[in-house]
Amino acid sequence: MAGDWVKMRAGLATCPKVAAISRSVCAAGSAYAALPRHAMRLMVIGGLHSIWCAVNEHTTDGIMRNAVPEDIDEIAGIDGIGLAMRDAGWLTVNERTHELVFPNFHQWNTCGKDTTAAERMRKHREKQAVTRNNRNVTRNGYENVTTDKTRQDKREKEEPAAQVATSVPPKRRTRTQPTASVSWSADAGWQGITDADRQEWRTAYPACDLTAELAKAASWLKGNPAKAHRSNWRRFLVAWLTRSQDRGGSNRTPSARAGEQMPTKAWGERPAYRAEYQRSMTDAEYARAKQGKHGMVAALAESIGINGKE
């Protein structure tokens, strides 16, 4: 019947029982004595296949009733194979009841009465499940849960261990807050600046007028509202005072930019240079001396006490 099957093992050709059956069939005086040993072994394997297929087709429990070993010879087409199978342990002959019993029939065969492939597959899976359960049972009767235990241990390693409750709750870590926090707002101005802060900044930045710099910083923040959001206003003021100190302080004079020249001063605004003999002149005498040669002479005469009228 299509779909029925008999399990033919891959190692059947090297099975010692097959070799014993081949030797028994090729005994002296038989018709197969002249065949090579390997050819006889292959022929025996083919005969076994035919025998097992017939048993699978016509029995449900591996027992052929009303049969004798000669019937097995006819099925396989090999004289003496029935008795050889009996001697090898693959066949039991009950001469009183005329029954041929094939041991371990359900281990290697699927009954031909199972007409559907689904039914055969179901029974095959049930048989495999029973075999696995039998292997997982130890001598003491306890189930061997090595595989499940390994999976459970792996999950426990991956999952974090649960915290054990104690009588004393763990302390929560809190961020240290400054004792005096400096803040600024457009309405209230600077808040939180202590006298100690002012004294510290005056010492660190002597060139800066602290009141003027705080007013400048507040004015800049009002003009730049997008930048008037700080988490640390103290750091902002320290950076502001540092830049002012590096630039010369609060009362610095503007210097010329790179590439520019200071405007030329008039001759009267330029600093005067006095020679050695002019250092005893007063400012009025020196101003008269700059009027020309005659003014120079008069200024010198006046400085040494010479009166022009005498």
Kinemage of the C-alpha trace (Angstrom):
@kinemage 1
@onewidth
@group {chain A} dominant
@subgroup {mainchain}
@vectorlist {calphas} color= white
{ca met a 1} P 0.000 0.000 0.000
{ca ala a 2} L 1.305 3.435 -0.931
{ca gly a 3} L 2.652 5.324 2.030
{ca asp a 4} L 3.464 2.250 4.139
{ca trp a 5} L 7.100 2.019 5.070
{ca val a 6} L 9.672 -0.190 6.722
{ca lys a 7} L 12.750 1.324 8.339
{ca met a 8} L 15.887 0.032 6.592
{ca arg a 9} L 18.881 1.041 8.664
{ca ala a 10} L 21.990 2.457 7.003
{ca gly a 11} L 24.183 0.031 8.946
{ca leu a 12} L 22.218 -3.048 7.928
{ca ala a 13} L 24.887 -4.106 5.417
{ca thr a 14} L 27.488 -4.368 8.174
{ca cys a 15} L 25.152 -5.912 10.783
{ca pro a 16} L 26.626 -9.127 12.280
{ca lys a 17} L 23.234 -10.838 12.096
{ca val a 18} L 23.045 -10.190 8.343
{ca ala a 19} L 26.502 -11.724 7.996
{ca ala a 20} L 25.365 -14.764 10.006
{ca ile a 21} L 22.280 -15.195 7.801
{ca ser a 22} L 24.456 -14.942 4.661
{ca arg a 23} L 26.824 -17.625 5.952
{ca ser a 24} L 23.921 -19.914 6.840
{ca val a 25} L 22.334 -19.538 3.405
{ca cys a 26} L 25.700 -20.126 1.653
{ca ala a 27} L 26.352 -23.306 3.587
{ca ala a 28} L 28.098 -26.163 1.781
{ca gly a 29} L 25.845 -27.903 -0.701
{ca ser a 30} L 23.426 -25.006 -1.197
{ca ala a 31} L 22.671 -23.399 -4.523
{ca tyr a 32} L 24.341 -20.132 -3.415
{ca ala a 33} L 27.701 -21.566 -2.391
{ca ala a 34} L 29.414 -20.242 -5.532
{ca leu a 35} L 28.302 -16.609 -5.011
{ca pro a 36} L 30.795 -14.080 -3.652
{ca arg a 37} L 30.245 -13.188 -0.027
{ca his a 38} L 29.410 -9.508 -0.624
{ca ala a 39} L 26.907 -10.428 -3.357
{ca met a 40} L 25.173 -12.874 -1.065
{ca arg a 41} L 24.979 -10.267 1.659
{ca leu a 42} L 23.264 -7.771 -0.656
{ca met a 43} L 20.829 -10.456 -1.791
{ca val a 44} L 19.991 -11.258 1.858
{ca ile a 45} L 19.324 -7.562 2.550
{ca gly a 46} L 16.892 -7.486 -0.381
{ca gly a 47} L 15.182 -10.611 0.902
{ca leu a 48} L 14.836 -9.141 4.384
{ca his a 49} L 13.203 -6.071 2.900
{ca ser a 50} L 10.622 -8.223 1.139
{ca ile a 51} L 9.948 -10.235 4.307
{ca trp a 52} L 9.487 -7.202 6.545
{ca cys a 53} L 7.224 -5.506 4.006
{ca ala a 54} L 5.017 -8.621 3.907
{ca val a 55} L 4.832 -8.810 7.688
{ca asn a 56} L 4.037 -5.090 7.829
{ca glu a 57} L 1.287 -5.515 5.272
{ca his a 58} L -0.439 -8.621 6.608
{ca thr a 59} L -0.007 -8.308 10.376
{ca thr a 60} L -0.650 -5.700 13.048
{ca asp a 61} L 1.475 -7.211 15.832
{ca gly a 62} L 4.357 -8.855 13.964
{ca ile a 63} L 2.904 -12.372 14.154
{ca met a 64} L 2.244 -14.343 10.957
{ca arg a 65} L -0.299 -17.039 11.729
{ca asn a 66} L -0.689 -20.301 9.812
{ca ala a 67} L 2.831 -19.903 8.458
{ca val a 68} L 6.052 -21.889 8.429
{ca pro a 69} L 9.687 -20.922 7.692
{ca glu a 70} L 9.335 -22.184 4.110
{ca asp a 71} L 6.764 -19.436 3.530
{ca ile a 72} L 9.436 -16.890 4.424
{ca asp a 73} L 11.753 -18.514 1.856
{ca glu a 74} L 9.144 -18.049 -0.841
{ca ile a 75} L 8.536 -14.398 0.059
{ca ala a 76} L 12.243 -13.584 -0.045
{ca gly a 77} L 13.042 -15.901 -2.979
{ca ile a 78} L 15.993 -17.334 -1.047
{ca asp a 79} L 16.033 -20.944 0.143
{ca gly a 80} L 16.856 -21.383 3.840
{ca ile a 81} L 16.541 -17.696 4.854
{ca gly a 82} L 13.655 -18.463 7.240
{ca leu a 83} L 15.654 -20.865 9.365
{ca ala a 84} L 18.697 -18.585 9.134
{ca met a 85} L 16.623 -15.709 10.552
{ca arg a 86} L 15.484 -18.000 13.355
{ca asp a 87} L 19.075 -18.887 14.201
{ca ala a 88} L 20.057 -15.163 14.152
{ca gly a 89} L 17.244 -14.204 16.587
{ca trp a 90} L 15.090 -12.261 14.113
{ca leu a 91} L 12.364 -14.911 13.926
{ca thr a 92} L 10.658 -17.174 16.444
{ca val a 93} L 8.947 -20.322 15.122
{ca asn a 94} L 6.030 -21.843 17.040
{ca glu a 95} L 5.570 -25.229 15.406
{ca arg a 96} L 2.606 -26.139 17.610
{ca thr a 97} L 0.445 -23.157 16.644
{ca his a 98} L 2.089 -22.596 13.239
{ca glu a 99} L 2.969 -19.012 14.031
{ca leu a 100} L 5.984 -16.973 12.996
{ca val a 101} L 6.793 -14.196 15.501
{ca phe a 102} L 9.016 -11.230 14.501
{ca pro a 103} L 10.502 -9.678 17.695
{ca asn a 104} L 10.536 -5.862 18.144
{ca phe a 105} L 8.126 -5.424 15.266
{ca his a 106} L 6.790 -2.012 16.341
{ca gln a 107} L 10.298 -0.625 16.869
{ca trp a 108} L 11.214 -0.847 13.194
{ca asn a 109} L 7.911 -1.034 11.329
{ca thr a 110} L 4.760 0.981 10.836
{ca cys a 111} L 1.629 -1.154 10.669
{ca gly a 112} L 0.031 -1.378 7.237
{ca lys a 113} L -3.414 -0.833 8.754
{ca asp a 114} L -2.566 2.817 9.341
{ca thr a 115} L -4.004 4.062 6.081
{ca thr a 116} L -3.196 7.783 6.443
{ca ala a 117} L 0.178 9.480 6.652
{ca ala a 118} L -1.118 11.753 9.423
{ca glu a 119} L -1.978 8.758 11.597
{ca arg a 120} L 1.426 7.220 11.044
{ca met a 121} L 3.151 10.476 11.870
{ca arg a 122} L 1.077 10.870 15.046
{ca lys a 123} L 2.031 7.430 16.294
{ca his a 124} L 5.654 8.040 15.353
{ca arg a 125} L 5.735 11.245 17.401
{ca glu a 126} L 4.092 9.516 20.348
{ca lys a 127} L 6.697 6.800 20.202
{ca gln a 128} L 9.487 9.382 20.126
{ca ala a 129} L 7.969 11.199 23.108
{ca val a 130} L 7.846 7.971 25.093
{ca thr a 131} L 11.468 7.264 24.202
{ca arg a 132} L 12.586 10.726 25.349
{ca asn a 133} L 10.706 10.397 28.617
{ca asn a 134} L 12.294 7.032 29.262
{ca arg a 135} L 15.739 8.521 28.671
{ca asn a 136} L 15.037 11.404 31.059
{ca val a 137} L 14.135 9.129 33.950
{ca thr a 138} L 17.039 8.191 36.191
{ca arg a 139} L 17.519 4.988 38.133
{ca asn a 140} L 15.970 6.557 41.234
{ca gly a 141} L 12.824 7.427 39.328
{ca tyr a 142} L 13.442 11.198 39.216
{ca glu a 143} L 13.067 13.077 35.985
{ca asn a 144} L 16.275 14.370 34.506
{ca val a 145} L 15.682 18.063 34.007
{ca thr a 146} L 19.205 18.935 32.950
{ca thr a 147} L 18.084 20.782 29.828
{ca asp a 148} L 15.360 22.731 31.625
{ca lys a 149} L 17.726 23.497 34.486
{ca thr a 150} L 20.317 24.854 32.061
{ca arg a 151} L 17.735 27.138 30.443
{ca gln a 152} L 16.521 28.334 33.831
{ca asp a 153} L 20.066 29.115 34.973
{ca lys a 154} L 20.654 31.086 31.764
{ca arg a 155} L 17.514 33.154 32.350
{ca glu a 156} L 18.537 33.839 35.938
{ca lys a 157} L 21.917 35.116 34.773
{ca glu a 158} L 20.321 37.448 32.242
{ca glu a 159} L 17.681 38.795 34.627
{ca pro a 160} L 18.903 41.129 37.418
{ca ala a 161} L 18.623 39.756 40.897
{ca ala a 162} L 15.762 41.083 42.969
{ca gln a 163} L 16.750 43.433 45.765
{ca val a 164} L 16.394 41.985 49.238
{ca ala a 165} L 14.364 44.140 51.589
{ca thr a 166} L 16.254 45.297 54.685
{ca ser a 167} L 15.192 47.019 57.859
{ca val a 168} L 17.198 50.144 57.000
{ca pro a 169} L 16.175 51.704 53.654
{ca pro a 170} L 19.050 52.725 51.395
{ca lys a 171} L 20.050 56.356 51.477
{ca arg a 172} L 19.142 58.355 48.430
{ca arg a 173} L 21.937 60.296 46.844
{ca thr a 174} L 21.153 64.000 46.640
{ca arg a 175} L 23.007 66.683 44.778
{ca thr a 176} L 24.721 69.309 46.939
{ca gln a 177} L 23.068 72.679 46.597
{ca pro a 178} L 24.986 75.958 47.099
{ca thr a 179} L 24.274 77.714 50.385
{ca ala a 180} L 23.852 81.156 48.778
{ca ser a 181} L 22.512 80.978 45.253
{ca val a 182} L 22.963 84.006 42.999
{ca ser a 183} L 20.066 84.741 40.661
{ca trp a 184} L 18.957 87.462 38.264
{ca ser a 185} L 15.650 88.549 36.769
{ca ala a 186} L 14.677 91.511 34.660
{ca asp a 187} L 12.309 92.809 37.344
{ca ala a 188} L 14.236 92.145 40.562
{ca gly a 189} L 17.787 92.413 39.216
{ca trp a 190} L 20.613 90.648 41.042
{ca gln a 191} L 19.644 88.608 44.086
{ca gly a 192} L 21.698 86.559 46.532
{ca ile a 193} L 24.985 88.515 46.270
{ca thr a 194} L 26.402 88.770 49.792
{ca asp a 195} L 28.921 91.216 51.234
{ca ala a 196} L 31.453 88.395 51.336
{ca asp a 197} L 30.971 87.889 47.591
{ca arg a 198} L 31.528 91.573 46.919
{ca gln a 199} L 34.678 91.687 49.050
{ca glu a 200} L 36.032 88.558 47.342
{ca trp a 201} L 35.414 89.980 43.860
{ca arg a 202} L 36.934 93.382 44.732
{ca thr a 203} L 40.104 91.607 45.849
{ca ala a 204} L 40.235 89.294 42.832
{ca tyr a 205} L 39.407 92.015 40.276
{ca pro a 206} L 40.901 95.316 41.572
{ca ala a 207} L 40.589 97.097 38.212
{ca cys a 208} L 36.834 96.518 38.074
{ca asp a 209} L 34.199 98.798 39.569
{ca leu a 210} L 31.914 96.118 40.976
{ca thr a 211} L 28.767 98.259 41.019
{ca ala a 212} L 29.350 99.424 37.444
{ca glu a 213} L 30.128 95.924 36.189
{ca leu a 214} L 26.981 94.470 37.770
{ca ala a 215} L 24.946 97.211 36.100
{ca lys a 216} L 26.629 96.495 32.748
{ca ala a 217} L 25.926 92.799 33.067
{ca ala a 218} L 22.264 93.445 33.915
{ca ser a 219} L 21.916 95.821 30.966
{ca trp a 220} L 23.484 93.260 28.621
{ca leu a 221} L 21.100 90.558 29.825
{ca lys a 222} L 18.090 92.799 29.222
{ca gly a 223} L 19.359 93.477 25.705
{ca asn a 224} L 19.866 89.769 25.068
{ca pro a 225} L 16.794 88.061 26.583
{ca ala a 226} L 17.472 84.825 24.681
{ca lys a 227} L 20.708 84.421 26.681
{ca ala a 228} L 19.226 85.446 30.030
{ca his a 229} L 18.586 81.867 31.142
{ca arg a 230} L 21.403 80.497 33.284
{ca ser a 231} L 21.639 77.640 35.714
{ca asn a 232} L 24.727 79.070 37.431
{ca trp a 233} L 24.635 82.883 37.663
{ca arg a 234} L 27.706 82.977 39.911
{ca arg a 235} L 29.818 81.442 37.154
{ca phe a 236} L 28.389 83.996 34.695
{ca leu a 237} L 29.428 86.949 36.913
{ca val a 238} L 32.908 85.516 37.531
{ca ala a 239} L 33.433 85.133 33.781
{ca trp a 240} L 32.124 88.678 33.206
{ca leu a 241} L 34.500 90.206 35.787
{ca thr a 242} L 37.422 88.153 34.469
{ca arg a 243} L 36.954 89.527 30.938
{ca ser a 244} L 36.649 93.071 32.268
{ca gln a 245} L 39.838 92.693 34.344
{ca asp a 246} L 41.754 91.294 31.362
{ca arg a 247} L 40.659 94.255 29.210
{ca gly a 248} L 41.984 96.840 31.686
{ca gly a 249} L 39.132 97.290 34.122
{ca ser a 250} L 36.020 99.429 34.267
{ca asn a 251} L 37.655 102.887 33.646
{ca arg a 252} L 39.890 101.938 30.758
{ca thr a 253} L 40.413 104.450 27.888
{ca pro a 254} L 39.374 103.303 24.462
{ca ser a 255} L 42.301 102.297 22.310
{ca ala a 256} L 42.631 102.385 18.570
{ca arg a 257} L 41.458 99.372 16.734
{ca ala a 258} L 43.794 97.348 14.569
{ca gly a 259} L 44.558 99.212 11.337
{ca glu a 260} L 43.382 102.615 12.696
{ca gln a 261} L 45.499 105.649 13.671
{ca met a 262} L 44.805 108.166 16.388
{ca pro a 263} L 43.719 111.620 15.061
{ca thr a 264} L 46.515 114.168 14.604
{ca lys a 265} L 46.565 116.823 17.348
{ca ala a 266} L 46.979 120.533 16.675
{ca trp a 267} L 50.399 122.106 17.290
{ca gly a 268} L 49.189 123.842 20.398
{ca glu a 269} L 47.859 120.619 21.884
{ca arg a 270} L 51.090 118.699 21.414
{ca pro a 271} L 53.328 118.297 24.507
{ca ala a 272} L 56.074 120.975 24.613
{ca tyr a 273} L 59.736 120.101 24.646
{ca arg a 274} L 62.057 122.258 26.656
{ca ala a 275} L 65.780 122.416 26.161
{ca glu a 276} L 68.178 122.524 29.061
{ca tyr a 277} L 68.418 126.343 29.032
{ca gln a 278} L 64.591 126.569 28.983
{ca arg a 279} L 63.871 124.493 32.022
{ca ser a 280} L 64.092 127.571 34.356
{ca met a 281} L 61.318 129.358 32.384
{ca thr a 282} L 57.836 129.566 33.698
{ca asp a 283} L 54.961 128.405 31.539
{ca ala a 284} L 54.156 131.982 30.537
{ca glu a 285} L 57.791 132.676 29.591
{ca tyr a 286} L 57.992 129.461 27.617
{ca ala a 287} L 54.768 130.284 25.762
{ca arg a 288} L 56.216 133.696 24.817
{ca ala a 289} L 59.445 132.022 23.682
{ca lys a 290} L 57.518 129.946 21.179
{ca gln a 291} L 56.291 133.138 19.418
{ca gly a 292} L 59.511 133.559 17.458
{ca lys a 293} L 63.110 134.647 17.635
{ca his a 294} L 62.403 138.015 19.336
{ca gly a 295} L 60.156 136.363 21.831
{ca met a 296} L 62.870 133.861 22.591
{ca val a 297} L 65.424 136.610 23.296
{ca ala a 298} L 63.027 138.533 25.503
{ca ala a 299} L 62.140 135.431 27.418
{ca leu a 300} L 65.814 134.617 27.996
{ca ala a 301} L 66.615 138.145 29.097
{ca glu a 302} L 63.678 138.137 31.474
{ca ser a 303} L 64.700 134.765 32.886
{ca ile a 304} L 68.278 135.998 33.696
{ca gly a 305} L 67.102 139.294 35.155
{ca ile a 306} L 68.150 141.652 32.298
{ca asn a 307} L 65.777 144.503 31.778
{ca gly a 308} L 65.676 145.752 28.251
{ca lys a 309} L 65.026 149.348 29.388
{ca glu a 310} L 68.259 149.747 31.247
